Amino acid sequence: MAEINVYQRYFEADFEYNGVKRKGAAVWLISDSEAGNIKYSAAVSFFPHEDAEDYRISYDAYFSQTLYEGKGRRSKKREKELLETLSETIDQLIASEGAKVLWDKPLTDERLG
């Protein structure tokens, strides 16, 4: 199994979970390939971000959704399409939780893998 973070970036966020205020969110597009199969998932984890140096990820406020699963391998075209709609996908995923990723307030540069 080869799991790769196709995309990763940290953003400011607004969410309270398990009684803890979460001011940061880590967002990923994850590729997972094994034995001729590929799966892409969108994921977000909200963390306290109590100061500018606080990037400790707490996985109790973690949400993910499989976007594509099938035969094949990584596809740059598919990854581009998934990245173009990643923010909307994450927003839909967390809408029922009352969570918000502040897309216009990134905390880090994006990392592409």
C-alpha positions in Angstrom: 0.0 0.0 0.0 1.3 3.4 -1.0 -0.4 6.3 0.7 0.6 9.7 -0.6 -0.5 13.2 0.4 -1.3 14.6 -3.0 -2.1 18.0 -1.3 -1.6 19.3 2.2 -2.2 22.7 3.6 -3.1 24.3 7.0 -5.7 27.0 7.3 -7.3 29.0 10.1 -10.6 27.4 11.2 -13.6 27.9 13.4 -14.9 24.8 15.3 -15.5 23.5 18.7 -15.3 19.8 19.2 -15.2 17.7 22.4 -15.3 21.0 24.4 -12.1 22.3 22.8 -12.0 25.3 20.5 -10.3 24.5 17.2 -8.7 27.4 15.4 -6.7 25.5 12.8 -7.5 22.8 10.1 -5.1 20.5 8.2 -6.6 19.7 4.8 -5.4 16.8 2.6 -6.1 15.1 -0.7 -4.8 11.5 -0.2 -4.0 9.0 -2.8 -3.8 5.3 -1.7 -2.8 2.7 -4.3 -2.5 -1.1 -3.9 -2.4 -4.0 -6.3 -3.6 -2.1 -9.3 -6.3 -0.2 -7.4 -6.4 3.5 -6.6 -8.4 5.5 -4.0 -8.6 9.2 -3.5 -9.9 10.7 -0.3 -10.5 14.2 1.0 -9.7 14.7 4.7 -9.6 17.5 7.3 -8.5 17.5 10.9 -9.2 20.4 13.2 -6.7 21.3 15.9 -6.4 23.9 18.7 -3.7 26.2 17.1 -3.4 28.1 20.3 -0.4 30.2 19.0 1.6 30.7 15.8 3.8 27.6 16.6 1.0 25.2 17.6 0.5 22.7 14.8 -0.2 19.6 17.0 -2.9 17.6 15.1 -5.7 16.1 17.2 -7.4 13.3 15.4 -10.6 13.4 17.4 -11.9 16.1 15.0 -11.0 14.2 11.8 -13.4 13.8 8.9 -12.8 12.1 5.6 -14.6 11.0 2.4 -13.6 8.7 -0.4 -13.8 10.6 -3.7 -12.8 7.9 -6.1 -12.0 4.3 -6.0 -11.3 1.9 -8.8 -8.8 0.0 -10.9 -5.8 2.0 -12.2 -3.0 4.2 -10.9 -2.5 7.8 -10.0 -3.7 10.2 -12.6 -2.5 13.8 -12.8 -5.7 14.7 -14.7 -8.0 13.2 -12.0 -5.9 14.8 -9.2 -6.2 18.2 -10.9 -10.0 17.8 -11.1 -10.2 16.7 -7.4 -8.0 19.6 -6.3 -10.2 22.1 -8.1 -13.2 21.1 -6.0 -11.4 20.1 -2.8 -12.6 23.2 -0.8 -16.2 22.6 -1.8 -15.9 18.9 -1.0 -14.5 19.6 2.5 -17.2 22.3 3.1 -19.9 19.7 2.3 -18.2 17.1 4.5 -18.1 19.3 7.6 -21.4 21.3 7.0 -23.4 19.1 9.4 -20.7 19.6 12.1 -21.0 23.4 12.1 -17.2 23.6 11.3 -15.6 26.1 9.0 -12.3 26.1 7.2 -11.3 29.7 6.5 -10.0 29.1 3.0 -8.8 32.7 2.5 -6.6 32.5 5.6 -3.9 29.8 5.0 -1.4 29.2 7.8 1.2 27.5 5.5 2.1 27.1 1.9 0.5 24.2 0.1 2.5 21.0 -0.3 2.0 18.9 -3.4 3.1 15.3 -3.5 
